[in-house]
Amino acid sequence: LVQSVRRLLELSAKNAFDRLIAPDGFWDSQVARLRLPDMLGSRGNVIQSILTSALFKDRMQHEFNRLAERGARRAAPIVADAVEKIGIDNARAILDGGPRAATGYLRTAMAGALIEAMIPELGDAIRLSRDPLVAQALGALTGVDVSNLAHDFAMQVDDAIWNQIGQEEQAIRA
């Protein structure tokens, strides 16, 4: 039973990361597409002057979804390692649980480890983004702490990753 749960998690995570790490993986996913980080949208007129049209807002959101792929690349081996090493207390209850029970169990067991692992990667990705729109937005938003922005964004990416893994688990169970 423990091996069945591990195999279910292994396949769910592999399928999820294969989708998310693909070019435009987050952007193309109905489950994982990310919105702009709240810190960018709460700056009043500054952000409105940069995002003067839906086209620019869409482009900025698209770029942040691309940045999320870097976070997912960092997270994938951490999830794979956790699946191999995790102690599974009640495999029968997980297998008999809801369509995303194994994903929920693994996420709880990892206790935010993905967020902590992704923050440095996402912070670097945001700072070093070659997209002129991101650079212009960050330059105009004085007082934005990139490490706080990376933390908030990592929390969004974390939610998206677990939602995608859960969807993959649900599909496998079906």
C-alpha positions as CSV (number, residue, x, y, z in Angstrom):
1,L,0.0,0.0,0.0
2,V,2.8,2.4,0.8
3,Q,4.4,1.7,-2.6
4,S,1.0,2.4,-4.2
5,V,0.8,5.8,-2.6
6,R,4.4,6.6,-3.5
7,R,3.8,5.5,-7.1
8,L,0.6,7.6,-7.2
9,L,2.5,10.7,-5.9
10,E,5.5,10.0,-8.2
11,L,3.3,9.9,-11.3
12,S,1.2,12.9,-10.2
13,A,4.2,15.0,-9.5
14,K,6.0,14.0,-12.7
15,N,3.0,14.7,-14.9
16,A,2.4,18.1,-13.1
17,F,6.0,19.2,-13.5
18,D,6.2,18.0,-17.1
19,R,3.3,20.3,-17.8
20,L,4.5,23.3,-15.7
21,I,8.1,23.3,-16.8
22,A,7.2,23.1,-20.5
23,P,7.4,26.5,-22.3
24,D,4.5,28.6,-21.2
25,G,3.5,25.7,-18.8
26,F,2.0,28.0,-16.2
27,W,0.5,30.3,-18.7
28,D,-1.2,27.6,-20.7
29,S,-2.6,25.8,-17.6
30,Q,-6.1,26.6,-16.5
31,V,-5.2,25.2,-13.1
32,A,-1.8,26.9,-12.6
33,R,-1.9,30.2,-14.4
34,L,-0.8,32.9,-12.0
35,R,-2.1,36.4,-11.6
36,L,0.3,39.3,-11.1
37,P,1.7,39.4,-7.6
38,D,-0.4,41.6,-5.3
39,M,2.6,43.9,-4.5
40,L,2.6,45.0,-8.1
41,G,-1.1,45.7,-8.2
42,S,-1.4,47.6,-5.0
43,R,0.8,50.6,-5.9
44,G,-1.9,52.8,-7.3
45,N,-1.1,55.2,-10.1
46,V,2.5,54.0,-10.6
47,I,1.4,50.6,-11.9
48,Q,-1.5,52.1,-13.8
49,S,0.9,54.3,-15.7
50,I,3.0,51.3,-16.7
51,L,0.0,49.1,-17.4
52,T,-2.0,51.5,-19.5
53,S,-3.8,48.8,-21.4
54,A,-4.9,45.3,-21.0
55,L,-2.3,44.3,-23.5
56,F,0.6,45.4,-21.2
57,K,-1.0,43.9,-18.1
58,D,-1.4,40.6,-20.0
59,R,2.2,40.7,-21.2
60,M,3.4,41.4,-17.6
61,Q,1.3,38.5,-16.3
62,H,2.7,36.3,-19.0
63,E,6.2,37.1,-18.1
64,F,5.6,36.3,-14.4
65,N,4.1,33.0,-15.5
66,R,7.4,32.3,-17.3
67,L,9.4,33.2,-14.2
68,A,7.3,30.7,-12.3
69,E,8.7,27.9,-14.5
70,R,12.1,28.6,-13.0
71,G,10.6,28.1,-9.5
72,A,9.0,24.8,-10.7
73,R,12.3,23.6,-12.0
74,R,13.8,24.2,-8.6
75,A,10.8,22.5,-6.8
76,A,10.6,19.3,-9.0
77,P,13.6,17.4,-7.5
78,I,12.6,18.4,-4.0
79,V,9.1,16.9,-4.4
80,A,10.6,13.8,-6.0
81,D,13.0,13.4,-3.1
82,A,10.2,13.9,-0.6
83,V,8.1,11.2,-2.3
84,E,10.9,8.7,-2.0
85,K,11.6,9.4,1.7
86,I,8.2,10.3,3.1
87,G,6.9,8.1,5.9
88,I,3.3,7.2,5.1
89,D,1.4,6.7,8.3
90,N,-1.9,5.4,6.9
91,A,-1.6,4.4,3.3
92,R,-5.1,2.7,3.3
93,A,-6.7,6.0,4.4
94,I,-4.8,7.9,1.7
95,L,-5.8,5.5,-1.0
96,D,-9.4,5.4,0.2
97,G,-9.5,9.2,0.6
98,G,-10.7,11.8,-1.8
99,P,-9.4,12.3,-5.3
100,R,-6.5,14.5,-4.1
101,A,-5.8,12.9,-0.7
102,A,-2.2,11.8,-1.5
103,T,-1.3,15.3,-2.7
104,G,-2.8,16.9,0.4
105,Y,-0.8,14.5,2.6
106,L,2.5,15.2,0.8
107,R,1.9,19.0,0.9
108,T,1.2,18.9,4.6
109,A,4.3,16.7,5.2
110,M,6.5,19.1,3.3
111,A,5.3,22.0,5.3
112,G,6.3,24.9,3.0
113,A,9.6,23.5,1.9
114,L,8.9,24.4,-1.7
115,I,8.3,28.0,-0.9
116,E,11.6,28.3,1.0
117,A,13.5,26.6,-1.9
118,M,11.9,28.7,-4.6
119,I,12.4,32.2,-3.0
120,P,16.1,32.6,-4.0
121,E,15.4,31.3,-7.5
122,L,12.4,33.5,-8.1
123,G,14.1,36.6,-6.5
124,D,17.0,36.2,-8.9
125,A,14.6,35.6,-11.8
126,I,12.7,38.8,-11.0
127,R,15.8,40.9,-10.5
128,L,17.5,39.6,-13.7
129,S,14.4,39.5,-15.9
130,R,15.3,40.5,-19.4
131,D,11.8,41.6,-20.2
132,P,11.9,45.4,-20.5
133,L,8.3,45.7,-19.1
134,V,9.3,43.9,-15.8
135,A,12.4,46.0,-15.5
136,Q,10.4,49.2,-16.1
137,A,7.7,48.2,-13.6
138,L,10.3,47.3,-10.9
139,G,12.2,50.5,-11.6
140,A,9.0,52.6,-11.2
141,L,7.9,50.9,-8.1
142,T,10.2,52.5,-5.6
143,G,10.3,50.8,-2.3
144,V,9.4,47.3,-3.6
145,D,11.5,44.8,-1.7
146,V,12.3,42.1,-4.3
147,S,12.8,39.5,-1.6
148,N,9.2,40.2,-0.3
149,L,7.9,40.1,-3.8
150,A,9.7,36.8,-4.4
151,H,8.2,35.4,-1.2
152,D,4.7,36.4,-2.2
153,F,5.2,35.1,-5.7
154,A,6.7,31.8,-4.4
155,M,3.5,31.3,-2.3
156,Q,1.5,31.7,-5.5
157,V,3.7,29.3,-7.4
158,D,3.5,26.8,-4.5
159,D,-0.3,26.8,-4.7
160,A,-0.2,26.4,-8.4
161,I,2.2,23.5,-8.2
162,W,0.1,21.6,-5.6
163,N,-3.1,22.3,-7.6
164,Q,-1.5,20.9,-10.7
165,I,-0.2,17.8,-8.8
166,G,-3.7,17.4,-7.3
167,Q,-5.3,17.5,-10.7
168,E,-2.9,14.9,-12.0
169,E,-3.6,12.7,-9.0
170,Q,-7.3,13.1,-9.6
171,A,-6.9,12.1,-13.3
172,I,-4.9,9.0,-12.4
173,R,-7.4,7.9,-9.8
174,A,-10.2,8.4,-12.4
